[in-house]
Amino acid sequence: MKQSTSGLHVAIVMDGNGRWATRRGLARTHGHRAGARAVRPIVETAPTLGVGALTLFAFSADNWRRPPGEVTALMRLFARHLRTETPRLVEHGVRLEVVGRRDRLPAPLAAAPVRRDDARELCRPMVPVRRHPGRRQRRARLVPPAPLIRTGGEQRLSDFLLWECAYAELYFTERMWPDFAPADLAAAIEEFRARERRFGTLPKRAAG
């Protein structure tokens, strides 16, 4: 999958779901469900902000160490949203691809993206959306993210797109993912576009 020549590749680490719920006296699974609901507005707004590819980091290799009940709830949530959201994405010309390791996923979830390969081919004006459920990426098919956004206040990459993040512009926000809104995405992109990207060269004013 290649990035649109006219669009940014924005990547988002969707962090803070559990803490969002805990601060409200709710179970962590409530936070994950709220985080899932936050995805659609971001996906729908992204192309209006010049985004040609969107990668969403939903589950890391280290997340397997969480309590089994929480992991099971997350897997069910992923499967449900793949089932319910894919037709809507296709209708709006969005091409969906799941990247990362599938060998540790429950069988129904691991097979779901394969069954949807034909649906991806129906999409021409595409904004690829990638949910990355593990550490091992297919590097040849990913393009460097610019910017890479992490919600939830943590200032690190974890194990997200480590190979692809050379020259990525990082943007950290205290906003928990369930509260991350289209206006927050717009603000991150606006700040990114104000940065001068030199890729190892001199600043423009010094080069002259």
C-alpha positions in Angstrom: 0.0 0.0 0.0 1.4 3.4 -1.0 0.7 6.8 0.4 -1.3 9.2 -1.7 1.1 11.5 -3.5 -0.9 14.5 -2.3 -1.5 13.5 1.3 0.3 13.2 4.6 0.8 9.9 6.3 -0.4 10.5 9.9 0.2 7.8 12.5 -1.4 7.8 15.9 -0.6 5.8 19.1 -4.1 5.6 20.6 -3.0 5.7 24.3 -4.9 6.4 27.5 -8.1 4.4 27.2 -7.6 2.5 30.5 -6.5 5.6 32.5 -9.5 7.6 31.0 -11.9 5.0 32.4 -10.1 4.6 35.8 -10.3 8.4 36.4 -14.0 8.1 36.0 -14.4 5.1 38.3 -15.1 2.8 35.4 -13.7 -0.5 34.3 -10.8 -0.3 31.8 -13.0 -2.0 29.2 -15.3 1.0 29.2 -12.3 3.1 28.2 -11.4 0.8 25.3 -15.0 1.0 24.1 -14.9 4.8 24.3 -11.6 4.7 22.4 -13.1 2.6 19.7 -15.9 5.2 19.3 -13.3 7.9 18.9 -11.9 6.3 15.8 -14.6 7.1 13.3 -14.6 10.9 13.7 -10.8 10.9 13.2 -11.0 8.7 10.1 -13.8 10.8 8.6 -12.0 14.1 9.3 -8.5 13.0 8.2 -8.9 13.4 4.4 -10.3 16.9 4.9 -7.0 17.9 6.5 -4.9 16.6 3.7 -4.2 13.1 5.1 -3.6 10.5 2.5 -2.7 7.6 4.9 -3.7 7.0 8.5 -2.1 4.3 10.7 -3.7 3.6 14.1 -1.7 1.7 16.7 -4.2 -0.3 18.6 -2.3 -3.1 20.3 1.4 -3.7 21.0 3.3 -6.9 21.5 3.8 -6.0 25.1 0.0 -5.6 25.6 -0.3 -9.4 25.7 1.0 -9.2 29.3 -2.2 -7.4 30.4 -4.8 -9.4 32.4 -6.3 -12.1 30.2 -9.8 -10.7 30.6 -8.8 -7.3 29.2 -6.9 -8.9 26.3 -10.0 -11.0 25.4 -12.2 -7.9 25.6 -9.8 -6.0 23.3 -9.8 -8.8 20.7 -13.5 -9.0 20.7 -13.7 -5.2 20.3 -11.3 -5.3 17.3 -13.3 -8.1 15.6 -16.6 -6.3 16.1 -15.3 -3.0 14.7 -13.7 -4.7 11.7 -17.1 -6.4 11.0 -19.2 -3.2 11.5 -16.9 -0.5 10.1 -15.5 -2.1 7.0 -18.6 -1.6 4.9 -18.8 2.0 5.9 -15.1 2.5 5.0 -15.6 1.0 1.6 -18.7 3.1 1.0 -16.6 6.2 1.6 -13.6 5.1 -0.5 -11.4 4.2 2.5 -9.1 1.2 2.0 -8.5 -0.8 5.2 -5.4 -2.9 5.9 -4.4 -4.6 9.1 -0.6 -4.8 9.6 1.5 -6.5 12.2 1.6 -10.1 13.5 -1.5 -12.2 13.0 0.0 -15.5 14.3 -0.9 -14.6 17.9 -4.4 -13.3 17.2 -7.6 -15.4 17.8 -8.4 -17.3 14.6 -11.6 -15.3 13.7 -9.8 -12.0 14.1 -6.7 -13.1 12.2 -8.8 -14.3 9.3 -11.1 -11.2 9.1 -8.7 -8.9 7.2 -8.0 -11.6 4.7 -11.7 -12.0 3.9 -11.8 -8.3 3.3 -9.0 -8.1 0.7 -11.6 -7.9 -2.1 -13.3 -5.0 -0.4 -10.1 -3.0 -0.3 -9.8 -3.3 -4.1 -13.1 -1.5 -4.5 -11.7 1.7 -3.1 -10.1 4.2 -5.4 -10.1 7.6 -3.6 -8.4 6.0 -0.6 -7.3 7.0 2.8 -5.6 3.8 4.0 -6.3 3.1 7.7 -3.9 0.6 9.4 -4.4 -1.0 12.8 -1.1 -2.5 13.9 -1.6 -5.4 16.3 2.0 -6.3 16.9 5.7 -5.6 16.6 6.6 -7.3 13.3 5.7 -4.9 10.4 5.7 -5.5 6.7 8.3 -2.7 6.2 8.2 -2.5 2.4 4.6 -1.5 2.4 4.8 1.3 5.0 5.8 4.9 4.4 7.4 7.2 7.1 4.7 8.9 9.2 4.6 12.6 9.4 3.5 13.5 11.9 3.4 10.7 14.5 0.9 11.6 17.2 0.8 10.0 20.7 -2.1 10.6 23.0 -2.3 10.1 26.7 0.7 12.1 27.9 3.5 9.5 27.5 6.4 10.8 25.4 7.8 7.7 23.8 7.3 5.5 20.7 7.1 2.1 22.5 7.4 -0.5 19.7 5.4 1.4 17.1 6.8 1.6 13.6 10.4 1.8 14.8 12.0 1.1 11.5 9.7 3.5 9.6 10.0 6.4 12.1 13.3 7.7 10.9 12.7 11.4 10.3 9.2 11.1 11.7 8.0 14.3 13.3 6.7 13.5 16.8 3.7 15.2 18.5 2.7 14.4 22.0 -0.5 15.4 23.7 -1.9 15.0 27.2 -5.3 14.3 25.7 -6.5 10.8 26.4 -7.4 8.9 23.2 -11.2 8.7 24.0 -11.2 12.5 24.2 -9.1 13.0 21.1 -11.3 14.9 18.7 -11.0 16.2 15.1 -9.9 19.6 16.4 -7.0 17.9 18.2 -6.0 16.2 14.9 -6.2 19.5 13.1 -4.0 21.2 15.7 -1.3 18.5 15.5 -1.2 18.7 11.7 -1.1 22.5 11.8 1.9 22.4 14.2 3.6 19.8 12.0 3.2 22.0 8.9 4.8 24.9 10.7 8.0 22.9 11.4 11.0 23.1 9.1 12.1 19.6 8.0 15.7 19.5 6.9 16.5 15.8 6.6 20.1 16.3 7.6 20.7 19.4 5.4 21.1 23.0 6.5 18.2 25.3 7.3 17.0 27.2 4.2 18.2 30.5 5.5 21.7 29.1 6.2 21.9 27.3 2.8 21.4 30.5 0.9 
